[in-house]
Amino acid sequence: MSGIGNFWAQGDAIIRGVALLLMTMSVSAWVVILWKGWLLRRVRNDTERAVGAFWAAPTLDAGREELAAFDRERALTPLLAAAMATPPGGTLEAKGHTASQLTRRLRDALHGVLAQLQFGQVLLASIGSTAPFIGLFGTVWGIYHALLGISAAGSMTIERVAGPVGEALVMTAAGLAVAIPAVLAYNIFGKMVGSCEAELEGFAHDLREMIVDSAPTA
């Protein structure tokens, strides 16, 4: 701890700024990781139970109630609401074929739900891709700053160089420590979102088929 403390005390504003930036990125990444891990598990579990309860209901109204009871994160409810919506009269939407209207509404609702599930992915990807380079920049600047200090002191020996350079290398390690969890979480969450997307698309497709089949024919 003394080495890190000395590095912080002897560092300039740039070194301290890089260290604070990495700390902020780490905290942000872990907040998103914990939140999205909890959210996606809830959505995956709720979707499995809600879809089964919906199709087991005797009527559409009963199915809507079952869906609302299980769908705590409102991933499926918007799809059902879009499927049951009626376009206002006198609009271009109302003039389209019923099946086409239904497809468009379900597609828009699905995109909205997926945007909610994907929230935070860009932050994780950005942190995972930039944190190593930010840490490397901190290391390079720290070494440069340390060598300037040693040169000004007029005595450059291996003992005087090894300490500051070793402390500066901590910034590279810190950058990797920030980036690795973000990259791993991004990949894991991408797979989980893909699984949820497949379930939601299947539910939307089944809803569309049910409503189209039950629509009165001209």
N, C-alpha and C positions, 0 to 999 in steps of 0.2 A: 504493500500500500504506500510505503514511503516513496518508492520510485514514481508511482503515478502522481502522488502529491507533489513531488519535486517537478515533474513534467508540467503539471498544471500551474504551479507557482512560477515557473520560469518561462512558461509559454506566453506568447503575445496574444493580441485580440483574435487573430486568425485561428490559432490553435484552439483557443477556448471556444470560438464560434463553431469550429468543426466538431469539437467534442459535444457541445450542446445540441448541435444539429443531429448528430448520431444518436444522442440520448432521446431526443424528441421523436426521431424516426422509429427507434426501438419501442418506445412507449406506444406510439400510434399503431405500429404493426401488431403488438400483442393485444391491444384493445380490440382491433379488428379480428384477430385470430380467435380470441375467446368468444367474442360476440357472434361471429359467423359460424363458428363450430356449434354453438348452442342453437342458433337459428336454424341452420340447415338440418340438424338432427331432428328438431321439432317438426319442420316441414316434411321431412321424409317419413317420419313416424305418423304424423297426422294425415298425410296424403293416403297412406296405405289403409288406415282405419276409416277415413272419411269416404273414400271411393267405395269401399265395400259396403258401408252403411247406406250410402246413397242408392246404390243399385239394388239393395235388399229392401228398400222402402216400398210400400204398396202404391203410393201415389207420388206425384211430383212435389206437392206441397210438403208431404212427409219427408221426402228426400231432401228438400231444401232445409228443413229443420235439422235433420241428421247432419247434413253438411256443415251447417253453421255451428253445431255443437262440437264437432271434432276439428274443424278447420281454424285453429287458434291463430295462425299467422296470415289468414285470409289469402291463401294461395289458390284455392279452388273456387271460393265464393264469387270472385269477379268473373270467372268463366261461365258459371251458371247464370249470373246476372246478365252477362252479354248475350247468352243464348236465348234468354227469355225476354230481352228488350224488344220494344216495338219502335221502329224509326218514325219520326214525326212526318205527318203527311205533307205533301207538297215539296218534298226535298228530293234531290237526286238519289239519295240513299233509298228512299221509299220506292223509287221507280225500278230499282234493280230486281233481279230474280231473287226469290226468297232464299234459296240455297246460297247464292252469292253474297247476299246481305249477311247471312249467318256466318259464313266463312270469314268475311272481313271483320265482323264484330269479335268473333272468337280469336282471330289473329291479333287484333289490337289489344285485347284483354290479356292474351298470353304474353305478348311483348312487355306489357306493363308489369306483370308478375315476375317475369324473368329479369327485368331491370332491377326489381326489388331484391331478388335473390343474388344478383351479381354485384350489388353495391359493395364497395370496398375492394373488389378484385384489382381495380386499376391502382389503388394505393399500394397494395401488396406487391404488385408487379413493379411499380416504380421504385419502391424501397429495395426490393430484391436486386434490381438491376443497377441502381446508383450507389447504394451504400458501400460496396467494396471500393469503388473509385473515390468516393469522398474520404474513406479511411486512408486510402493510398495517398491522396493529396495531403492529408494531415501528417502522414509519415514523412513525405518528402519535405514539406514545409518545416516540420519539426527538426529534421536532420539539418536542413539549411540554417535554421535559426540557432541550433546548437553549435554548429561549426563556426558560425559568426561569433558566438560568444566565446568559444575556445580560442579562436584566432585573436580576438581582442585581448584575451588574457595573456597572450604571448607564449603559451606553453601548450603544445599539441603532442600529447603522448597517447599511446593506445589505451591507457587506463582512463584518461580524460575523455577520449572519444567514445569508448565502448558504452559508458553509462548513458549519456544523452541519446546516442543512437538507439540503444536497446529500448529506452523509454519511448522514443518516437515510434518504434515499430509496433507499440501497443495500439496505435491508431488503426493500423491495417487489420490487426486481429479484431478490434472493435467493429470495424466495417463488416468483416465477415460474420461476426457474431450477430449483427443486425440483419444481414442479408439472408443468411441460410434459413432461419425460421420462416421468413417472409416467402421465400421461394418454395419451400416445402409446403407451406400452408396454401399458397396459390395453386399449386398442382393438385393437392388433395381436395380443396374446395371446388376447383374446376370439375373434377370428376363427380363430386357430390351434386353440383348444380346440373351437370349433364344428366345424372340419374333422375333428378327431380323434373327436369325438362321433359324427359321421355315419358314420365308418368303423367305430367300435365297435358302433353300433346295427345296422349292416348285418351285421357278423360275428355278433352275438347273434341276429339274425333268421334268418340262414342256419343257425346251430347248432340253433336251435329247430325249424326245418323238417326238418332232417336227422334229428334224434332222434325227432320225432313221426312222420315217415314210416317210420322203421325200427322203431318200437315195434310189438310184436305186437298184433293186433286181437283183441278178445274174441269 
